[in-house]
Amino acid sequence: MKPRLACTTLLFSTLGSHGFAAPTGLNTIPTTDLVQLSNWIFGVQNGNVSFTGTPFYRMPAWIGQSQYGVSSLVEAGVDYFQTPDTLHNVAVFNAKALLMAEDDTHPNIAAGVLNVAPGQAPSYYVTLSKTLNYDQQQEERFKAHHRRNRKLLGRRAHVGLMLDGKGILQPFTGTDLQISESLVFQADWINGSGNATTAGLSYVLPDQKTVLTPALLLSNDTHRLGFSLSLTRQFP
């Protein structure tokens, strides 16, 4: 994200306290996507993204992630990792609600809260997503019904605003572009110190439930590269 503490917090010293996405986000930003009703998504992601010092491939400092579809409009989850000012792993909660559903002219709009844990200051956000090839994707979803993976959503643009625990507003933006039935390019950026620009590829495994996402990160502060790897799986 010295000893193990420093390695685990490298992610946060480089990318801020919300420097990784929940399973329904892109590389680092939250999106309007929700887990399907009564479905779970579990994942792991390396907390140490650094190539220097103790690099990620020697001590990845894994973060546990989960997300649950509470209703058709709400999801909630818990991540398990070492926060910057603690000496041990803690459960960190998040929740998101869909405020407006997308149609051919209007975007999805969602709002949520991150970093809810004892001794931590929560972050709040609002985010918008718009499918650029909306009509084509509606036809594809009708044909495939539930068999398509949640990442296969066409060509989309995302924009939002985060209010972090220090009261600082941080705009963010991103995109995910479906390349094929198994590959999605996704890139995002969060403004401000401690955040980053990222680009990566999500590979949807043949089971349509498991997604592997490697991504490169460029720090806003140091302009050094980092590397993130996440693996998620959806369970009905």
DRENBAFI-147338 format. One line per field, with one value per atom (N, C-alpha, C, O): residue in one letter; x, y, z; atom name. Coordinates in pm, whole numbers, plus 50000, padded with zeros to 5 digits. Layout:
N
code = A,... $
xx = X,... $
yy = Y,... $
zz = Z,... $
site = CA,... $
//
This chain:
236
code = M,M,M,M,K,K,K,K,P,P,P,P,R,R,R,R,L,L,L,L,A,A,A,A,C,C,C,C,T,T,T,T,T,T,T,T,L,L,L,L,L,L,L,L,F,F,F,F,S,S,S,S,T,T,T,T,L,L,L,L,G,G,G,G,S,S,S,S,H,H,H,H,G,G,G,G,F,F,F,F,A,A,A,A,A,A,A,A,P,P,P,P,T,T,T,T,G,G,G,G,L,L,L,L,N,N,N,N,T,T,T,T,I,I,I,I,P,P,P,P,T,T,T,T,T,T,T,T,D,D,D,D,L,L,L,L,V,V,V,V,Q,Q,Q,Q,L,L,L,L,S,S,S,S,N,N,N,N,W,W,W,W,I,I,I,I,F,F,F,F,G,G,G,G,V,V,V,V,Q,Q,Q,Q,N,N,N,N,G,G,G,G,N,N,N,N,V,V,V,V,S,S,S,S,F,F,F,F,T,T,T,T,G,G,G,G,T,T,T,T,P,P,P,P,F,F,F,F,Y,Y,Y,Y,R,R,R,R,M,M,M,M,P,P,P,P,A,A,A,A,W,W,W,W,I,I,I,I,G,G,G,G,Q,Q,Q,Q,S,S,S,S,Q,Q,Q,Q,Y,Y,Y,Y,G,G,G,G,V,V,V,V,S,S,S,S,S,S,S,S,L,L,L,L,V,V,V,V,E,E,E,E,A,A,A,A,G,G,G,G,V,V,V,V,D,D,D,D,Y,Y,Y,Y,F,F,F,F,Q,Q,Q,Q,T,T,T,T,P,P,P,P,D,D,D,D,T,T,T,T,L,L,L,L,H,H,H,H,N,N,N,N,V,V,V,V,A,A,A,A,V,V,V,V,F,F,F,F,N,N,N,N,A,A,A,A,K,K,K,K,A,A,A,A,L,L,L,L,L,L,L,L,M,M,M,M,A,A,A,A,E,E,E,E,D,D,D,D,D,D,D,D,T,T,T,T,H,H,H,H,P,P,P,P,N,N,N,N,I,I,I,I,A,A,A,A,A,A,A,A,G,G,G,G,V,V,V,V,L,L,L,L,N,N,N,N,V,V,V,V,A,A,A,A,P,P,P,P,G,G,G,G,Q,Q,Q,Q,A,A,A,A,P,P,P,P,S,S,S,S,Y,Y,Y,Y,Y,Y,Y,Y,V,V,V,V,T,T,T,T,L,L,L,L,S,S,S,S,K,K,K,K,T,T,T,T,L,L,L,L,N,N,N,N,Y,Y,Y,Y,D,D,D,D,Q,Q,Q,Q,Q,Q,Q,Q,Q,Q,Q,Q,E,E,E,E,E,E,E,E,R,R,R,R,F,F,F,F,K,K,K,K,A,A,A,A,H,H,H,H,H,H,H,H,R,R,R,R,R,R,R,R,N,N,N,N,R,R,R,R,K,K,K,K,L,L,L,L,L,L,L,L,G,G,G,G,R,R,R,R,R,R,R,R,A,A,A,A,H,H,H,H,V,V,V,V,G,G,G,G,L,L,L,L,M,M,M,M,L,L,L,L,D,D,D,D,G,G,G,G,K,K,K,K,G,G,G,G,I,I,I,I,L,L,L,L,Q,Q,Q,Q,P,P,P,P,F,F,F,F,T,T,T,T,G,G,G,G,T,T,T,T,D,D,D,D,L,L,L,L,Q,Q,Q,Q,I,I,I,I,S,S,S,S,E,E,E,E,S,S,S,S,L,L,L,L,V,V,V,V,F,F,F,F,Q,Q,Q,Q,A,A,A,A,D,D,D,D,W,W,W,W,I,I,I,I,N,N,N,N,G,G,G,G,S,S,S,S,G,G,G,G,N,N,N,N,A,A,A,A,T,T,T,T,T,T,T,T,A,A,A,A,G,G,G,G,L,L,L,L,S,S,S,S,Y,Y,Y,Y,V,V,V,V,L,L,L,L,P,P,P,P,D,D,D,D,Q,Q,Q,Q,K,K,K,K,T,T,T,T,V,V,V,V,L,L,L,L,T,T,T,T,P,P,P,P,A,A,A,A,L,L,L,L,L,L,L,L,L,L,L,L,S,S,S,S,N,N,N,N,D,D,D,D,T,T,T,T,H,H,H,H,R,R,R,R,L,L,L,L,G,G,G,G,F,F,F,F,S,S,S,S,L,L,L,L,S,S,S,S,L,L,L,L,T,T,T,T,R,R,R,R,Q,Q,Q,Q,F,F,F,F,P,P,P,P $
xx = 50067,50000,50093,50141,51231,51144,51084,51137,50969,50899,50768,50742,50688,50565,50471,50403,50465,50376,50399,50304,50525,50555,50513,50460,50535,50498,50347,50300,50273,50127,50070,49967,50133,50078,50132,50098,50216,50270,50160,50169,50057,49947,49889,49862,49871,49804,49896,49850,50024,50116,50135,50168,50113,50128,49997,49996,49887,49762,49649,49535,49675,49569,49491,49508,49406,49336,49230,49187,49187,49092,49157,49094,49281,49359,49335,49419,49228,49193,49042,48970,48996,48853,48789,48851,48664,48583,48563,48589,48517,48503,48415,48427,48326,48241,48291,48217,48415,48473,48567,48572,48641,48747,48877,48875,48990,49117,49125,49168,49085,49089,48961,48939,48875,48758,48632,48622,48537,48407,48325,48341,48238,48147,48004,47979,47910,47769,47726,47612,47816,47782,47745,47802,47650,47609,47619,47601,47648,47640,47494,47405,47470,47333,47272,47343,47141,47069,47107,47104,47141,47175,47299,47320,47381,47509,47622,47614,47729,47852,47962,47968,48049,48176,48287,48290,48379,48496,48620,48626,48719,48840,48961,48950,49077,49203,49279,49269,49357,49435,49560,49557,49672,49795,49790,49759,49822,49825,49953,49952,50063,50190,50200,50211,50195,50199,50336,50353,50434,50561,50654,50658,50731,50840,50971,51065,50976,51099,51086,50979,51196,51193,51174,51245,51078,51037,50928,50814,50959,50863,50745,50750,50640,50514,50533,50465,50625,50640,50713,50712,50774,50836,50742,50739,50665,50572,50447,50436,50351,50234,50137,50061,50135,50044,49899,49839,49844,49713,49601,49600,49509,49387,49270,49257,49187,49066,48949,48931,48869,48756,48630,48636,48516,48388,48280,48289,48178,48067,47941,47947,47827,47703,47588,47575,47505,47389,47274,47201,47258,47156,47017,46923,47004,46878,46912,47029,46811,46838,46897,46945,46895,46946,47061,47117,47096,47196,47291,47249,47420,47519,47600,47607,47660,47745,47855,47839,47968,48079,48175,48162,48272,48376,48508,48518,48610,48747,48827,48791,48934,49015,49161,49223,49214,49351,49402,49329,49530,49593,49582,49642,49506,49491,49619,49699,49639,49767,49807,49926,49711,49745,49714,49696,49708,49690,49803,49870,49824,49931,49880,49955,49753,49696,49585,49538,49545,49437,49303,49279,49217,49084,48982,49015,48856,48746,48702,48673,48697,48662,48538,48540,48431,48302,48278,48336,48192,48150,48008,47960,47941,47806,47781,47841,47691,47660,47514,47458,47451,47311,47298,47358,47219,47190,47075,46966,47101,47001,46918,46801,46977,46905,46960,47081,46870,46912,46931,46860,47026,47060,46951,46886,46931,46851,46926,47046,46859,46932,46986,47077,46933,46982,47041,47130,46995,47040,47145,47141,47238,47338,47288,47188,47360,47347,47405,47505,47342,47396,47392,47289,47503,47511,47587,47667,47563,47634,47674,47605,47785,47831,47924,47959,47963,48055,48162,48133,48286,48401,48473,48451,48560,48652,48582,48624,48475,48401,48462,48441,48537,48606,48639,48650,48657,48694,48823,48923,48820,48938,48967,49067,48881,48901,48795,48681,48833,48738,48680,48757,48550,48491,48505,48518,48501,48497,48361,48305,48310,48180,48200,48290,48113,48130,47995,47899,47992,47884,47948,48049,47891,47952,47846,47735,47882,47794,47862,47984,47783,47833,47739,47617,47796,47713,47771,47889,47685,47724,47718,47613,47831,47839,47774,47730,47768,47697,47576,47564,47490,47380,47284,47252,47239,47142,47200,47131,47325,47389,47398,47373,47432,47445,47311,47304,47206,47074,47036,46978,47068,47040,47123,47073,47251,47339,47292,47293,47251,47205,47076,47055,46990,46866,46896,46831,46993,47029,47094,47064,47183,47264,47198,47234,47101,47036,47144,47223,47149,47240,47376,47461,47398,47520,47642,47755,47622,47735,47795,47723,47926,47994,47964,47939,47968,47937,48034,48001,48152,48249,48221,48274,48138,48114,47999,47885,48029,47925,47945,47891,48021,48035,48141,48244,48114,48206,48143,48034,48210,48149,48246,48368,48187,48263,48209,48090,48299,48264,48322,48431,48248,48297,48234,48120,48307,48252,48331,48427,48289,48350,48356,48256,48474,48497,48522,48595,48460,48492,48566,48505,48698,48776,48763,48697,48828,48816,48872,48843,48952,49008,48924,48961,48812,48725,48771,48727,48857,48908,48828,48809,48781,48708,48805,48899,48784,48873,48791,48727,48791,48722,48793,48914,48716,48776,48703,48589,48771,48713,48773,48877,48706,48758,48679,48579,48724,48654,48680,48786,48583,48606,48553,48441,48635,48608,48617,48725,48505,48504,48570,48529,48675,48750,48695,48686,48660,48608,48518,48488,48476,48392,48471,48414,48601,48682,48779,48851,48783,48884,48823,48750,48855,48807,48924,48995,48944,49043,48977,48865,49045,48991,49101,49210,49069,49164,49088,48970,49157,49094,49197,49318,49147,49232,49155,49037,49225,49171,49262,49384,49207,49285,49340,49282,49452,49501,49619,49651,49683,49799,49761,49655,49849,49825,49745,49717,49706,49626,49707,49827,49640,49715,49631,49508,49700,49643,49671,49782,49573,49593,49543,49459,49595,49547,49568,49674,49467,49479,49384,49305,49391,49306,49237,49301,49107,49032,49009,48951,49055,49037,48928,48941,48820,48709,48735,48744,48749,48778,48657,48545,48678,48567,48448,48337,48465,48350,48254,48146,48295,48214,48188,48106,48256,48238,48366,48362,48480,48610,48676,48676,48733,48796,48935,48950,49035,49172,49207,49189,49256,49281,49420,49438,49517,49644,49635,49568,49703,49698,49827,49888,49869,49979,49925,49820,49997,49956,50069,50185,50038,50135,50098,49995,50181,50152,50145,50230,50043,50033,50149,50190,50202,50305,50446,50521,50481,50619,50640,50754,50529,50533,50606,50658,50608,50664,50554,50437,50595,50499,50479,50571,50358,50325,50247,50210,50222,50153,50048,50077,49928,49819,49769,49763,49734,49677,49561,49577,49444,49327,49263,49265,49206,49133,49001,48999,48890,48758,48675,48696,48582,48489,48351,48337,48251,48112,48043,48059,47966,47893,47744,47710,47655,47513,47462,47343 $
yy = 49992,50000,50012,50125,49916,49911,49773,49680,49753,49628,49622,49704,49526,49497,49616,49634,49696,49812,49903,49944,49935,50028,49971,50043,49843,49780,49783,49812,49752,49747,49884,49895,49989,50123,50193,50309,50127,50191,50236,50342,50154,50192,50325,50410,50346,50465,50586,50698,50567,50680,50724,50840,50632,50665,50712,50803,50648,50671,50719,50726,50752,50806,50698,50580,50739,50644,50565,50460,50610,50533,50496,50506,50453,50432,50299,50257,50232,50112,50106,50160,50039,50037,49917,49812,49934,49819,49730,49774,49606,49515,49566,49518,49661,49712,49844,49911,49881,50001,49970,49856,50072,50052,50022,49953,50074,50045,50112,50049,50239,50310,50385,50420,50412,50495,50409,50300,50457,50390,50424,50532,50334,50359,50343,50319,50357,50340,50194,50163,50103,49961,49906,49946,49814,49746,49595,49543,49526,49380,49340,49404,49235,49187,49147,49108,49159,49128,48990,48891,48985,48862,48792,48674,48862,48809,48866,48978,48787,48830,48843,48766,48941,48945,48946,49032,48851,48846,48869,48826,48938,48964,48985,49007,48980,49014,49109,49100,49200,49297,49329,49336,49349,49381,49524,49618,49539,49670,49745,49868,49674,49737,49742,49638,49863,49876,49920,49942,49932,49993,49899,49779,49955,49885,49903,49826,50006,50039,50001,49958,50018,49978,49828,49753,49784,49643,49630,49671,49574,49577,49484,49394,49507,49432,49283,49204,49241,49099,49026,48903,49100,49037,49038,48943,49145,49155,49228,49349,49155,49220,49281,49370,49237,49293,49287,49391,49168,49148,49216,49216,49273,49334,49242,49200,49210,49133,49225,49325,49192,49277,49193,49076,49253,49186,49289,49403,49249,49336,49250,49140,49300,49222,49307,49424,49246,49315,49312,49214,49420,49427,49435,49371,49514,49527,49563,49567,49588,49625,49765,49804,49842,49979,50003,50112,49904,49925,49807,49691,49836,49736,49783,49903,49689,49721,49618,49505,49656,49564,49596,49697,49507,49526,49483,49378,49564,49531,49507,49557,49431,49397,49427,49359,49531,49572,49659,49692,49694,49778,49923,49964,50003,50145,50220,50169,50340,50409,50434,50435,50454,50491,50380,50409,50255,50143,50043,50041,49959,49861,49722,49625,49711,49580,49595,49706,49485,49486,49514,49468,49588,49617,49598,49601,49580,49574,49717,49796,49748,49882,49869,49798,49937,49921,50027,50135,49992,50087,50054,49943,50150,50130,50224,50331,50183,50262,50246,50137,50354,50350,50411,50515,50346,50399,50498,50462,50623,50729,50746,50785,50719,50731,50629,50612,50559,50456,50516,50608,50462,50509,50475,50371,50566,50535,50590,50617,50606,50647,50789,50823,50872,51009,51042,51127,50977,51010,50909,50792,50954,50861,50790,50829,50686,50635,50737,50802,50752,50837,50757,50698,50754,50681,50764,50851,50737,50802,50697,50596,50720,50620,50675,50793,50587,50620,50511,50393,50552,50461,50484,50584,50391,50409,50424,50503,50348,50352,50248,50128,50295,50207,50286,50409,50218,50289,50367,50314,50492,50576,50633,50703,50605,50654,50758,50750,50853,50954,50905,50883,50887,50836,50933,51054,50878,50957,50937,50827,51042,51038,51073,51148,51018,51046,51041,50981,51107,51093,51066,51128,50976,50938,50917,50874,50948,50933,50841,50845,50757,50670,50676,50677,50679,50680,50582,50587,50493,50399,50470,50521,50474,50549,50476,50539,50343,50264,50198,50075,50279,50233,50138,50031,50175,50092,49954,49853,49950,49823,49736,49615,49796,49719,49669,49560,49745,49698,49572,49479,49570,49453,49334,49222,49358,49250,49191,49069,49278,49229,49148,49050,49189,49115,48975,48878,48964,48834,48744,48624,48802,48720,48697,48603,48781,48774,48781,48876,48685,48690,48626,48621,48578,48502,48590,48542,48716,48805,48849,48870,48861,48906,49054,49130,49094,49232,49333,49452,49290,49381,49409,49504,49326,49338,49434,49392,49563,49666,49768,49878,49732,49822,49928,49904,50047,50159,50263,50314,50295,50382,50492,50476,50603,50714,50738,50723,50774,50795,50928,50967,50996,51119,51129,51086,51186,51197,51291,51354,51300,51391,51321,51268,51323,51262,51370,51465,51355,51438,51348,51261,51368,51275,51308,51404,51227,51241,51370,51406,51442,51571,51688,51804,51657,51763,51821,51931,51751,51799,51736,51614,51819,51770,51723,51794,51602,51545,51492,51387,51562,51510,51387,51371,51299,51181,51150,51191,51076,51037,50905,50863,50839,50712,50660,50720,50550,50487,50337,50292,50260,50118,50088,50125,50021,49996,49847,49789,49786,49642,49616,49669,49533,49500,49372,49362,49275,49149,49089,49156,48966,48899,48853,48795,48877,48838,48946,48925,49061,49161,49301,49341,49376,49513,49602,49572,49711,49811,49908,49954,49940,50038,50129,50084,50259,50360,50460,50486,50518,50620,50713,50691,50818,50921,50988,51020,51009,51088,51207,51191,51327,51448,51456,51401,51524,51557,51476,51371,51528,51463,51327,51310,51229,51096,51006,50891,51056,50978,50948,50972,50896,50848,50844,50851,50832,50795,50646,50601,50571,50426,50379,50444,50266,50200,50050,50007,49971,49827,49751,49811,49619,49531,49433,49371,49419,49318,49199,49211,49083,48960,48877,48835,48852,48772,48627,48590,48544,48402,48332,48383,48215,48146,48115,48098,48106,48078,48196,48183,48314,48436,48489,48580,48436,48480,48536,48609,48503,48540,48643,48629,48748,48856,48884,48902,48886,48919,49053,49074,49147,49283,49331,49372,49328,49396,49542,49572,49631,49773,49843,49809,49941,50028,50158,50207,50213,50336,50437,50401,50562,50671,50772,50838,50783,50869,51016,51065,51087,51231,51307,51412,51253,51324,51296,51388,51168,51131,51101,51096,51081,51041,50908,50880,50827,50692,50593,50613,50485,50381,50282,50253,50233,50124,50018,50038,49906,49796,49738,49711,49720,49662,49537,49531,49436,49313,49272,49253,49257,49214,49093,49078,49007,48891,48886,48882,48887,48884,48769,48724,48724,48617,48645,48681,48628,48652,48520,48420,48524,48407,48442,48543,48359,48387,48348,48364 $
zz = 50000,50000,50000,50000,50603,50719,50730,50668,50807,50826,50749,50661,50784,50710,50705,50604,50809,50812,50694,50628,50666,50558,50424,50340,50404,50277,50257,50148,50362,50351,50323,50255,50373,50354,50230,50206,50151,50032,49937,49876,49924,49837,49878,49792,50006,50054,50055,50030,50082,50074,49929,49903,49835,49694,49631,49549,49670,49599,49687,49641,49810,49894,49965,49936,50059,50145,50071,50120,49954,49875,49742,49636,49748,49628,49560,49480,49587,49513,49504,49587,49401,49377,49444,49462,49481,49521,49399,49287,49419,49304,49191,49079,49217,49110,49053,48981,49083,49025,48910,48863,48865,48767,48841,48943,48793,48859,48996,49093,49003,49132,49164,49280,49066,49093,49111,49054,49190,49196,49072,49014,49032,48920,48968,49087,48877,48912,48913,48946,48877,48870,49007,49108,49008,49131,49113,49003,49222,49221,49204,49259,49128,49111,49245,49337,49254,49378,49431,49358,49560,49632,49578,49606,49501,49455,49540,49590,49554,49619,49516,49420,49535,49463,49567,49655,49556,49642,49557,49442,49615,49540,49628,49749,49565,49630,49539,49416,49600,49525,49605,49728,49534,49606,49661,49588,49791,49854,49827,49820,49811,49776,49624,49559,49566,49420,49369,49249,49459,49424,49349,49375,49254,49189,49266,49247,49353,49425,49572,49617,49648,49788,49796,49729,49877,49876,49770,49795,49653,49542,49566,49650,49490,49506,49486,49551,49399,49371,49483,49487,49574,49692,49812,49890,49826,49937,49890,49907,49832,49771,49870,49831,49997,50099,50051,50025,50039,49977,50056,50179,49983,50037,50002,49887,50099,50073,50046,50115,49946,49906,49892,49854,49923,49901,49877,49924,49803,49773,49759,49704,49809,49808,49754,49788,49669,49616,49715,49723,49790,49895,49834,49881,49729,49656,49513,49476,49431,49293,49281,49175,49392,49390,49488,49489,49569,49674,49682,49673,49699,49731,49851,49879,49921,50035,50042,49996,50099,50105,50217,50286,50233,50333,50272,50208,50293,50255,50382,50489,50371,50488,50456,50375,50521,50494,50608,50702,50599,50701,50658,50558,50733,50703,50740,50819,50686,50704,50849,50880,50939,51076,51177,51295,51131,51223,51204,51101,51305,51301,51269,51277,51233,51205,51101,51075,51041,50943,51011,51123,50943,50995,50884,50766,50923,50828,50794,50884,50666,50619,50531,50431,50568,50502,50395,50399,50299,50196,50154,50176,50094,50043,49927,49918,49837,49718,49683,49696,49638,49596,49456,49427,49372,49239,49251,49295,49211,49224,49098,49105,48981,48855,48757,48746,48688,48593,48454,48414,48382,48249,48148,48158,48050,47932,47811,47820,47699,47579,47586,47511,47676,47688,47824,47833,47930,48065,48115,48077,48200,48254,48379,48438,48418,48554,48651,48621,48766,48873,49002,49037,49073,49200,49301,49265,49429,49538,49639,49654,49708,49802,49907,49907,49996,50104,50111,50093,50137,50146,50278,50346,50314,50426,50560,50645,50580,50706,50800,50783,50899,50994,51119,51113,51231,51355,51337,51288,51378,51369,51233,51216,51134,50998,50962,51008,50881,50832,50699,50605,50688,50564,50447,50467,50327,50205,50138,50142,50077,50010,49863,49827,49777,49636,49564,49611,49449,49353,49218,49184,49142,49015,48907,48936,48783,48668,48566,48549,48500,48394,48275,48292,48154,48033,47932,47899,47883,47778,47644,47605,47574,47449,47333,47237,47340,47238,47305,47305,47360,47445,47371,47423,47253,47181,47149,47163,47107,47077,47201,47195,47315,47439,47490,47547,47471,47511,47433,47489,47305,47222,47267,47272,47299,47343,47475,47494,47568,47699,47685,47757,47594,47572,47519,47560,47430,47373,47478,47486,47559,47650,47784,47855,47821,47952,48062,48063,48153,48266,48237,48326,48116,48091,48068,48079,48036,48014,48147,48244,48149,48269,48293,48199,48419,48458,48397,48390,48352,48292,48144,48088,48081,47937,47913,47892,47916,47914,47803,47810,47701,47587,47608,47671,47555,47567,47658,47630,47769,47868,47913,47908,47957,48016,48157,48182,48248,48387,48435,48395,48521,48583,48721,48741,48815,48950,49037,48992,49163,49259,49394,49442,49455,49585,49690,49665,49807,49923,50020,50083,50034,50115,50264,50302,50346,50490,50545,50660,50466,50508,50458,50477,50393,50342,50210,50174,50138,50009,49896,49892,49804,49688,49581,49547,49530,49430,49313,49325,49200,49081,49027,49043,48962,48899,48770,48749,48684,48556,48512,48562,48419,48371,48252,48212,48198,48086,48088,48132,48041,48015,47875,47840,47797,47656,47630,47638,47598,47570,47436,47333,47439,47318,47254,47132,47338,47290,47398,47497,47379,47479,47601,47693,47602,47718,47764,47862,47696,47728,47730,47639,47838,47854,47894,47990,47820,47859,47955,47930,48066,48158,48211,48246,48215,48261,48346,48323,48444,48526,48588,48578,48651,48711,48823,48810,48935,49046,49066,49075,49072,49089,49231,49324,49246,49379,49425,49371,49527,49586,49644,49705,49623,49674,49583,49618,49466,49372,49246,49242,49142,49027,48900,48905,48787,48658,48637,48665,48588,48572,48435,48372,48393,48271,48288,48333,48252,48269,48179,48105,48186,48108,48202,48287,48186,48259,48168,48060,48214,48136,48201,48316,48128,48176,48142,48025,48245,48223,48162,48170,48101,48032,48120,48067,48253,48338,48350,48407,48296,48298,48439,48457,48538,48677,48738,48837,48678,48732,48642,48520,48703,48627,48685,48805,48598,48635,48574,48454,48658,48611,48653,48768,48563,48587,48540,48442,48612,48575,48615,48717,48536,48570,48628,48586,48725,48792,48786,48808,48756,48753,48859,48849,48963,49077,49037,48963,49086,49062,49127,49078,49238,49315,49264,49232,49257,49224,49077,49029,49004,48863,48843,48735,48948,48938,48905,48937,48838,48802,48916,48992,48927,49017,48942,48826,49008,48942,49037,49154,48985,49062,48991,48869,49072,49017,49105,49226,49046,49123,49057,48934,49141,49095,49169,49292,49096,49158,49101,48989,49182,49138,49194,49311,49111,49150,49184,49115,49294,49340,49352,49412,49295,49307,49446,49475 $
site = N,CA,C,O,N,CA,C,O,N,CA,C,O,N,CA,C,O,N,CA,C,O,N,CA,C,O,N,CA,C,O,N,CA,C,O,N,CA,C,O,N,CA,C,O,N,CA,C,O,N,CA,C,O,N,CA,C,O,N,CA,C,O,N,CA,C,O,N,CA,C,O,N,CA,C,O,N,CA,C,O,N,CA,C,O,N,CA,C,O,N,CA,C,O,N,CA,C,O,N,CA,C,O,N,CA,C,O,N,CA,C,O,N,CA,C,O,N,CA,C,O,N,CA,C,O,N,CA,C,O,N,CA,C,O,N,CA,C,O,N,CA,C,O,N,CA,C,O,N,CA,C,O,N,CA,C,O,N,CA,C,O,N,CA,C,O,N,CA,C,O,N,CA,C,O,N,CA,C,O,N,CA,C,O,N,CA,C,O,N,CA,C,O,N,CA,C,O,N,CA,C,O,N,CA,C,O,N,CA,C,O,N,CA,C,O,N,CA,C,O,N,CA,C,O,N,CA,C,O,N,CA,C,O,N,CA,C,O,N,CA,C,O,N,CA,C,O,N,CA,C,O,N,CA,C,O,N,CA,C,O,N,CA,C,O,N,CA,C,O,N,CA,C,O,N,CA,C,O,N,CA,C,O,N,CA,C,O,N,CA,C,O,N,CA,C,O,N,CA,C,O,N,CA,C,O,N,CA,C,O,N,CA,C,O,N,CA,C,O,N,CA,C,O,N,CA,C,O,N,CA,C,O,N,CA,C,O,N,CA,C,O,N,CA,C,O,N,CA,C,O,N,CA,C,O,N,CA,C,O,N,CA,C,O,N,CA,C,O,N,CA,C,O,N,CA,C,O,N,CA,C,O,N,CA,C,O,N,CA,C,O,N,CA,C,O,N,CA,C,O,N,CA,C,O,N,CA,C,O,N,CA,C,O,N,CA,C,O,N,CA,C,O,N,CA,C,O,N,CA,C,O,N,CA,C,O,N,CA,C,O,N,CA,C,O,N,CA,C,O,N,CA,C,O,N,CA,C,O,N,CA,C,O,N,CA,C,O,N,CA,C,O,N,CA,C,O,N,CA,C,O,N,CA,C,O,N,CA,C,O,N,CA,C,O,N,CA,C,O,N,CA,C,O,N,CA,C,O,N,CA,C,O,N,CA,C,O,N,CA,C,O,N,CA,C,O,N,CA,C,O,N,CA,C,O,N,CA,C,O,N,CA,C,O,N,CA,C,O,N,CA,C,O,N,CA,C,O,N,CA,C,O,N,CA,C,O,N,CA,C,O,N,CA,C,O,N,CA,C,O,N,CA,C,O,N,CA,C,O,N,CA,C,O,N,CA,C,O,N,CA,C,O,N,CA,C,O,N,CA,C,O,N,CA,C,O,N,CA,C,O,N,CA,C,O,N,CA,C,O,N,CA,C,O,N,CA,C,O,N,CA,C,O,N,CA,C,O,N,CA,C,O,N,CA,C,O,N,CA,C,O,N,CA,C,O,N,CA,C,O,N,CA,C,O,N,CA,C,O,N,CA,C,O,N,CA,C,O,N,CA,C,O,N,CA,C,O,N,CA,C,O,N,CA,C,O,N,CA,C,O,N,CA,C,O,N,CA,C,O,N,CA,C,O,N,CA,C,O,N,CA,C,O,N,CA,C,O,N,CA,C,O,N,CA,C,O,N,CA,C,O,N,CA,C,O,N,CA,C,O,N,CA,C,O,N,CA,C,O,N,CA,C,O,N,CA,C,O,N,CA,C,O,N,CA,C,O,N,CA,C,O,N,CA,C,O,N,CA,C,O,N,CA,C,O,N,CA,C,O,N,CA,C,O,N,CA,C,O,N,CA,C,O,N,CA,C,O,N,CA,C,O,N,CA,C,O,N,CA,C,O,N,CA,C,O,N,CA,C,O,N,CA,C,O,N,CA,C,O,N,CA,C,O,N,CA,C,O,N,CA,C,O,N,CA,C,O,N,CA,C,O,N,CA,C,O,N,CA,C,O,N,CA,C,O,N,CA,C,O,N,CA,C,O,N,CA,C,O,N,CA,C,O,N,CA,C,O,N,CA,C,O,N,CA,C,O,N,CA,C,O,N,CA,C,O,N,CA,C,O,N,CA,C,O,N,CA,C,O,N,CA,C,O,N,CA,C,O,N,CA,C,O,N,CA,C,O,N,CA,C,O,N,CA,C,O,N,CA,C,O,N,CA,C,O,N,CA,C,O,N,CA,C,O,N,CA,C,O,N,CA,C,O,N,CA,C,O,N,CA,C,O,N,CA,C,O,N,CA,C,O,N,CA,C,O,N,CA,C,O,N,CA,C,O,N,CA,C,O,N,CA,C,O,N,CA,C,O,N,CA,C,O,N,CA,C,O,N,CA,C,O $
//
